[in-house]
Amino acid sequence: MIIDTDRLDDYELIDLSHPWGHGAPLWPYFPDLKIERFHYHAKSQVLSQQITTFMHCTTHTDAPAHVIEGTPFMDEVPLTSFFGNAVCVDIPKEKWEVITPEDLDKARPEIRPGDIVILHTGWHQYYGDNTKYFIYSPGLYREAGEWFVEKGVKGVGCDHQALDHPLGTKIAWGPEPICPFTIDEYKADTGRHPGEDFPDWEPCHRLLLGNGIVGFENVGGDIDRVVGKRFTVAAFPWRWRGGDGCIVRLVAIVPKSELD
């Protein structure tokens, strides 16, 4: 099949990615990224830069091997996993709230088997170097992961910090949490230890990636323009042998006739 380039003007490419670069917001336990100029125009008449970074920053995808030993690395995930029919559903949530199967059942447009599901909680507006975005965000947990697996979706993208609720990650989970103050705060808010409500470590990561469902974290950009719409989405990662994840440019391809 050859794409009809005469019709490209009928579509708009909408960026669902946060920008990457100096000072990019990072998950709490990652060291800062570095961008060094080795050649620059006044010196060499060319610009060449060296980058030191973790791939799990800004808008990115995780390889199954990131969380499950013996599963595919980045170059082993089929390219078709990163392209397909998508739907963006609006599920507004506040601090530490959980996205439930009931939320997903009621979501409109209806989530269908084979969809790449983009979750719009509104939390992308807080993206930045701050505790609100990374530590106090809402999120998915085991029950939602089980729902996605049973539904047979192709991918899941979230407009918050990770595929799992922050209290189900190293932020608060396990014997040495990286943000232990969250435990006392959760107890003060609910009267319970977070381990009672989030007993498993990153179950949604493991359920999705372990069942061939691609995940996208920190979705943002112009996501508000596609809420409540169906469209095509593409986000191809590097062909990185042994890669544990990859920064992506997540792009919605939408007929202009369907945009406001």
N, C-alpha and C positions, 0 to 999 in steps of 0.2 A: 504494500500500500504506500502510495506517495501522498504526503500531506499537501492539500490544496493551499499553497501560499497566497493565493489571491484572496482567501477568506481570513487571513490572520488578523486583519483589522476588525473582524467581528468578535474577537475575543480580547480579554484583558488579563494580563499576568499580574496577580496580586501577591505581594511578598508577605509571607506569614512568619518571617524570621526576624529575630532581634539582631542588631548589628554586632559585629565582633571587632575587637581592636584594643588599643591601650585603655586600661581601666575597665575592661569588660567585667560585669558582675560575675562572681564565682561562688560555687557551692562552698560551704564553710570549711571543708578540709583540704581544698586545693591551693597550692602555691600560686602566686601571681604569674600571669603569662608575661613573656618578654618578647619584644620586637626590636631587633638591633639592625641598624643600617651599616652595611659593609661597603657599599658604594653609594654615592649620591651625586646629584647632577653637577654641583660646583667642583667636586673632586674628580669624578670619573665620567661625567656626561651620561651616566646611566644610574638607575636606582636598583639596588639589590638588598634584600632584607632577609635576616635569619630569624625564625620564629621558634620559641620554646613554649609549648602549651600542652595542656590536657585536652583531649577531644570531648570531654564531658562538660562543655561550657557553651553558653548561649544556646541557640536552637540546634539540637543534635539528636542523633539516633544511637541506641545502644545495640551492640552485637549480643546475641545470646551468651557467648563466652564471657561477657562482662560479669554475669552473675551465676552461670551454671557451667561447671567444669565439663569438658568433653562435648560441648555444643558448638555450632558454627561461629567462626570469626567473621569479621566485617566483609572480607572478600568472598566468603562462602554463602552469604545470604543472597538469594536470587534478585537480580535487578527488578524483576516484576513486582517484588514486594514493596517497592518504593514509588509505585506509579499505579493510579487507578481511580475508581469512583470514590468520592468523598462526600461527607456530610458534616456540617458544623452545627452542633446543637448547643443551645444556651441553657446552662445549669448554674445559675448564680449561687455562690457560696461565700460564707464568711470565715473568719479565723477558725482553723482546725476542724471545720465541718467536713463530713465524709460524703463523697458522691456514692450514692447507693444504687442497688439494682432497681429500686422503685423509680429513682430519678431517670435512669436509663430507659426503663419501660415507657415512661411518660414523655420522653424527649421527642421533639418535633423539629424538622421532619423525622419520621420514624427511622430508626437505625436498622439497616438490612444486612443480611449475610453478605460478606464480601466487601463491605464498606471500609474505608479508612475514616475513622471517626475522629473529628476534631472537637475537643471539649472546650467550650467557652464559659469559664466561671467568672470572668472579669478580672481575674488576678494578674493578668499580663500588664495591667496599668501600673502595678507597683514594682515592676521589674527594675532592679537596680541594686546597688551595694547596700542592702539594708536587711534587717532582721525580719521585717514584715513579709517580704517576698519569700525568703528562703526558709524561715523558721516557723512562721505563723500561717502559712498557706493552707488552704483546704487540700483535699487529695483523694485518691483512689486507695482501696485496700482490697483484701482477699475477695470479698463478696462481689465487688465490681469486676475483678479479674476473672472470677468464675463465670460471671454473666457474659463477658466478652467472648470467652472461650466457647461457651454453650451456644452463643449467637452465631459464631463463625465469622467474626469480623476479620478484616485483613490487617488493619493497623489501628493504633490509638495515639492521638497527639493531645497533649494537655498544655494549657496556657499558664501553668504554674511550675514549681521547681523540679518535680520528678514524677515518675509513674506511680510511686507510692507516697502515701501520706507521710509528711515529715516525721511524725512520731513513730512511724514504722521503719525509720532509717536510723543511721548512726547518730543523727541529731539527738535522739532520746533513747534509743534502743540499746540493750545489752549492758554488760558490766562496765564499760568505759565509754559512755556517750560523749560526743564532742560538745554538746550544749546542755550540760546537766541541769542548768537552771530551769529548763523547760519542764522538768519533772515536777518541781515544786509549783510552778505556775499551773500546770494541768491539774495537780491535786487541789490547788486553791479554787480553780474554776469548776471542777466536777466532783471533788471528793474522792477521786479514784487515782491510782497510779496509772500512768499511760500504758504500762505493760498489761493491765487488765483489759483494755480496749484494743490494744495493738500488740498482741502477744508474739506475732511472727515477724521475722526480719524480711522486709521487701517482698511480700508474697505476690503482689501484683506484677512486679518485674518478672518474677520467676514463672508465674502462670502465663503471662503474655509471651515472653521471649521463648519460653520452653515449649510453646505450642505454635511457633512459627508466626506469631503476630508481631509486627514491627511496632516499636514505640518511638514517639517523638516527644522530647521534653523541651520546656521553655518556648513553646509556640507563642508568637507575638506578631510584630509588624502590624499589618493592616487587617488583622483577624476580624475586627468589628464589621468590616465590609462584607464578610461572607457568612455571618451568623444567620442561621435559619435557611441556608441555601445548600443545594447540591451542586457539585462541580467536579472537575478532574484535578488531582493533585500529583505533584512530582517532587522528589527530593533525593537525588542520587548521591550516595556517599562515595568516598575514595575507594579504589580497588586496593585496599591496604591488607597485605598478607599478615595474618596474626593480629589484626586490629580489633580492639575492644569496643570501639564506637567511632563516631565521626561527626564533626560539625557539618550541617547541611544548610542549603538554601531551600527552604520549604516554600513551594510556589503553588498557588491555586490558579487554575485556568478556567475562566468563567466567561460565558457569552455576555457581551455587553448589554444585550437586551434584557438580561436578568438582574442587572445591577441598578441600584437606585440612582 
